[in-house]
Amino acid sequence: MIQITPQMRILVAVEPADFRKGIDGLAQLCRNEFDRDPFCGAVFVFRNKRKTAIKALVYDGQGFWLCQKRLSAGKFKHWPGGGDGEALSECAAHELAILLRGGNPDDVVTAPVWRKV
């Protein structure tokens, strides 16, 4: 089991990915399209073109996890967009939890993130 923590970096692909790809294909997509190292420990989140499924790829130090959620009905209506034409959008752990449930993180009021200065 994998646990998403607030300390993890979560990177959401703005454009849909080819869901025929597995671990190797998505890791290559991270390297070539996003210029990111898939071994960095960040969670890379992808959606399919029909907006009915999500895949998450993360390296835990020993190997890759590839998790997939496919909705039995409906679609993921909200998906983060990249600012300034960016291919990836960064989100917080609680925002990913809302996305995975099919919600819009912008519609939810949460406590501000506290960071020691």
C-alpha positions as CSV (number, residue, x, y, z in Angstrom):
1,M,0.0,0.0,0.0
2,I,1.2,3.5,-0.8
3,Q,0.4,6.5,1.3
4,I,0.3,10.0,-0.1
5,T,1.7,12.5,2.5
6,P,1.7,16.3,2.6
7,Q,5.5,16.2,2.2
8,M,5.3,14.4,-1.2
9,R,5.6,16.4,-4.4
10,I,2.6,15.7,-6.6
11,L,2.8,16.5,-10.3
12,V,-0.3,16.3,-12.4
13,A,0.0,15.9,-16.2
14,V,-2.2,18.6,-17.8
15,E,-2.8,16.8,-21.1
16,P,-4.2,13.2,-21.3
17,A,-1.8,10.3,-21.5
18,D,-2.0,7.1,-23.6
19,F,-3.3,4.6,-21.0
20,R,-1.9,1.6,-23.0
21,K,1.4,2.6,-21.4
22,G,2.6,0.9,-18.3
23,I,5.4,1.8,-15.8
24,D,8.1,2.0,-18.4
25,G,6.1,4.0,-20.9
26,L,4.9,6.5,-18.3
27,A,8.5,6.8,-16.8
28,Q,9.7,7.6,-20.3
29,L,7.0,10.2,-20.7
30,C,8.2,11.8,-17.5
31,R,11.8,11.9,-18.8
32,N,11.1,13.0,-22.4
33,E,8.0,15.2,-22.3
34,F,8.2,16.7,-18.8
35,D,12.0,16.7,-18.4
36,R,11.6,15.1,-14.9
37,D,13.3,12.2,-13.2
38,P,10.8,9.5,-12.5
39,F,13.1,8.2,-9.7
40,C,12.8,11.4,-7.7
41,G,10.0,10.1,-5.5
42,A,7.4,12.5,-6.8
43,V,3.9,11.2,-7.6
44,F,3.1,11.7,-11.3
45,V,-0.6,11.7,-12.0
46,F,-2.1,11.1,-15.4
47,R,-5.7,10.9,-16.8
48,N,-7.0,9.3,-20.0
49,K,-8.5,11.1,-22.9
50,R,-12.1,10.2,-22.0
51,K,-11.6,11.5,-18.4
52,T,-12.8,8.2,-17.0
53,A,-9.5,6.9,-15.5
54,I,-6.5,8.1,-13.5
55,K,-3.0,6.6,-13.2
56,A,-0.4,7.5,-10.5
57,L,3.2,6.6,-10.9
58,V,5.7,6.9,-8.0
59,Y,9.1,5.4,-7.1
60,D,9.5,4.5,-3.5
61,G,13.2,3.7,-3.4
62,Q,12.9,0.0,-4.2
63,G,10.6,0.0,-7.2
64,F,7.7,1.7,-9.0
65,W,4.1,1.8,-7.9
66,L,1.5,2.2,-10.7
67,C,-2.0,2.8,-9.4
68,Q,-5.1,3.1,-11.5
69,K,-8.6,4.2,-10.8
70,R,-11.3,3.8,-13.4
71,L,-14.8,5.2,-12.7
72,S,-17.7,2.8,-13.2
73,A,-19.9,5.7,-14.1
74,G,-19.3,9.4,-14.9
75,K,-16.1,11.3,-15.6
76,F,-13.5,13.3,-13.8
77,K,-15.0,16.7,-14.5
78,H,-12.2,18.9,-13.1
79,W,-8.6,18.6,-14.0
80,P,-5.8,21.1,-13.2
81,G,-4.6,23.2,-16.0
82,G,-1.0,24.3,-16.5
83,G,-0.2,27.9,-16.2
84,D,1.9,29.5,-18.9
85,G,1.6,26.4,-21.1
86,E,3.2,24.1,-18.5
87,A,2.8,20.4,-19.1
88,L,2.6,19.7,-15.4
89,S,0.7,21.2,-12.6
90,E,1.7,20.8,-9.0
91,C,-0.9,20.0,-6.4
92,A,-1.1,19.3,-2.6
93,A,-2.0,15.9,-1.1
94,H,-5.4,17.0,0.0
95,E,-6.1,18.4,-3.5
96,L,-5.2,15.0,-5.0
97,A,-7.6,13.3,-2.6
98,I,-10.4,15.5,-3.9
99,L,-9.4,14.9,-7.5
100,L,-9.4,11.1,-7.0
101,R,-13.0,11.4,-5.7
102,G,-14.1,13.3,-8.8
103,G,-14.2,16.7,-7.1
104,N,-12.9,20.1,-7.8
105,P,-10.2,21.2,-5.3
106,D,-11.0,24.9,-6.0
107,D,-14.5,24.5,-4.6
108,V,-13.3,23.2,-1.2
109,V,-12.4,25.5,1.6
110,T,-9.4,24.1,3.6
111,A,-7.1,25.5,6.3
112,P,-4.1,27.4,4.9
113,V,-0.9,25.5,4.5
114,W,1.4,26.4,7.4
115,R,5.1,26.6,6.7
116,K,7.8,27.7,9.1
117,V,9.6,30.7,7.7
